[in-house]
Amino acid sequence: MKKVEAIIKPFKLEEVKETLSAVGIQGITVTEVKGFGRQKGHKELYRGAEYVVEFLPKVKLEIVVPDDKLEGVVNAIVRAASTGRIGDGKIFVSSVDDAIRIRTGESGALAIE
């Protein structure tokens, strides 16, 4: 099993969710986060004063998938979240040793289906 963590622009969330649903993903965790990458935030003008917004609003998606669905999930996120501009986000993939469904006690692949 793999855990896919994707940091995307908030306005892309609905499109990414629909694309993931189309490739068969049933469960997803979404968290509102703030951060910056290479772009280091941006400057804004408010009431004539310029200030720097260092931490930009983003959305973090967490999805645990069987190994055979990993490529489809990553491709779906890239396709749906891309705007072609700086700040589109990142995808991180890590291994998951086990998953347990609390209600039934099922573990492994059965817990994430």
FENHUQUI-V506916 format. One record per pair of residues at least 24 apart in sequence whose ideal C-beta (glycine too) atoms are under 10 Angstrom apart, sorted by the first residue. I is the first residue (numbers start at 1). J is the second residue. Records with the same first field share a line. If there is no record, write none. Layout:
I->J + J
//
This chain:
1->64 + 65 + 66 + 67 + 69 + 70 + 94 + 95 + 96 + 97 + 98 + 99 + 108 + 109 + 111 + 112
2->63 + 64 + 65 + 66 + 67 + 68 + 69 + 70 + 73 + 74 + 93 + 94 + 95 + 96
3->62 + 63 + 64 + 65 + 70 + 92 + 93 + 94 + 95 + 96 + 99
4->28 + 61 + 62 + 63 + 64 + 65 + 69 + 70 + 73 + 74 + 77 + 91 + 92 + 93 + 94
5->29 + 31 + 60 + 61 + 62 + 63 + 90 + 91 + 92 + 93 + 94
6->58 + 59 + 60 + 61 + 62 + 63 + 73 + 74 + 77 + 78 + 80 + 81 + 89 + 90 + 91 + 92 + 93
7->31 + 33 + 35 + 37 + 58 + 59 + 60 + 61 + 81 + 87 + 88 + 89 + 90 + 91 + 92
8->58 + 59 + 60 + 61 + 77 + 80 + 81 + 82 + 83 + 87 + 88 + 89 + 90 + 91
9->56 + 57 + 58 + 59 + 81 + 82 + 83 + 85 + 87 + 88 + 89
10->56 + 57 + 58 + 59
11->57 + 59 + 83
12->58 + 59 + 77 + 80 + 81 + 82 + 83 + 88 + 89
13->59 + 61 + 80 + 81
14->80
15->79 + 80 + 81
16->59 + 61 + 76 + 77 + 78 + 79 + 80 + 81 + 89
17->61 + 80
18->76 + 80
19->73 + 75 + 76 + 77 + 78 + 79 + 80 + 81
20->61 + 63 + 65 + 72 + 73 + 76 + 77 + 80
21->76
22->72 + 76 + 80
23->65 + 69 + 72 + 73 + 75 + 76 + 77
24->65 + 69 + 72 + 73 + 76
25->61 + 63 + 64 + 65 + 69 + 72 + 73 + 76 + 77 + 112
26->63 + 112 + 113
27->62 + 63 + 64 + 65 + 112 + 113
28->61 + 62 + 63 + 64 + 73
29->60 + 61 + 62 + 63 + 64
30->59 + 60 + 61 + 62 + 63
31->58 + 59 + 60 + 61 + 62
32->57 + 58 + 59 + 60
33->57 + 58 + 59 + 60
34->58
35->60 + 89 + 90
36->87
37->86 + 87 + 88 + 89 + 90
38->86 + 87
39->85 + 86 + 87
41->87
42->86 + 87
56->87
58->87 + 89 + 90
59->89
60->89 + 92
61->89 + 91
62->92
63->112
64->94 + 96 + 99 + 109 + 111 + 112
65->93 + 96 + 109 + 112
66->108 + 109 + 112 + 113
67->95 + 96 + 109
68->109
69->112
//
